[in-house]
Amino acid sequence: MGNAAIVIKINKAQLTMEEVETFDNISIEELAEELPENSPRFVVISYELHHKDGRNMGMLTLHASSFLDFQNVADVSKVIEIRDGPEGLTQEAIDSKLA
């Protein structure tokens, strides 16, 4: 299953958010490999989680520090902080945090 994602970084000198890259049809694991290990990024991802009771969950934000402000700006309902690098960003980890 493919997901769409936008990767954003904070430009500390200008105090702005900058779009770094966009992805279409990318798995969580592929996305994890694309992110730098030592440079925090915000990722807005279109990801659909299907609950056993029939509910579905959509847009969320991943891999963010100081993410509450970003959550408000990006207007997303769910924020997940990932601090374990690519090892922590897996489909299983995301599903477990959304459950």
C-alpha positions in Angstrom: 0.0 0.0 0.0 1.4 3.4 -0.9 1.2 6.6 1.1 1.8 10.2 0.1 4.1 12.3 2.3 5.5 15.9 2.5 8.8 16.3 4.4 9.3 19.7 6.0 12.3 21.2 7.9 12.6 24.2 10.1 14.9 27.0 8.9 16.1 28.3 12.2 17.8 31.4 10.7 14.6 32.6 9.0 12.2 31.0 11.5 10.2 29.4 8.7 9.1 25.9 7.6 10.5 24.7 4.3 9.2 21.9 2.1 12.1 19.5 1.5 10.5 16.8 -0.6 7.2 15.2 -1.5 6.5 11.5 -2.1 3.7 9.6 -3.8 3.1 5.9 -3.3 5.8 5.3 -0.6 5.8 2.7 2.1 6.5 3.7 5.7 9.7 1.8 5.6 10.9 3.5 2.4 10.0 6.9 3.9 12.1 6.1 7.0 15.1 5.4 4.8 14.7 8.8 3.1 14.8 10.8 6.4 18.1 12.1 7.8 19.0 10.5 11.1 20.5 13.5 12.9 18.3 16.3 11.5 14.7 16.6 12.7 12.0 16.7 10.1 8.3 17.1 10.1 6.5 14.6 7.9 2.8 15.0 7.0 1.6 11.6 5.6 -1.6 10.5 4.1 -1.9 7.1 5.8 -5.1 5.1 6.3 -5.4 2.8 9.3 -8.3 0.3 9.1 -9.6 -0.6 12.6 -11.2 -3.9 13.2 -14.5 -2.2 14.2 -14.7 -0.6 10.7 -13.4 2.9 11.6 -10.7 4.4 9.4 -8.1 7.0 10.4 -6.4 9.3 7.8 -3.9 12.2 7.8 -1.2 12.3 10.5 2.1 13.8 11.3 5.3 11.9 12.0 8.9 12.4 13.2 8.6 15.8 14.8 10.1 17.8 17.6 8.2 20.8 19.0 5.3 19.2 17.1 2.4 20.9 18.9 2.9 24.1 16.9 3.4 22.2 13.8 0.2 20.2 14.4 -1.7 23.4 14.6 -0.1 24.9 11.4 -0.5 21.6 9.4 -4.1 21.2 10.7 -3.7 17.4 11.4 -5.6 15.5 14.1 -2.9 13.0 15.1 0.8 13.6 15.9 3.3 10.8 16.6 6.8 11.6 17.7 9.5 9.2 16.4 13.0 9.5 18.0 14.4 6.1 17.1 15.5 6.9 13.5 14.5 4.5 10.7 14.2 1.6 13.2 11.3 3.4 15.0 9.5 4.3 11.8 7.7 1.2 10.7 4.2 0.4 9.7 3.8 -1.8 12.8 5.0 1.0 15.1 2.6 3.5 13.5 -0.3 1.1 13.7 0.4 0.4 17.4 0.6 4.1 18.2 -2.7 4.8 16.4 -4.6 1.8 18.0 
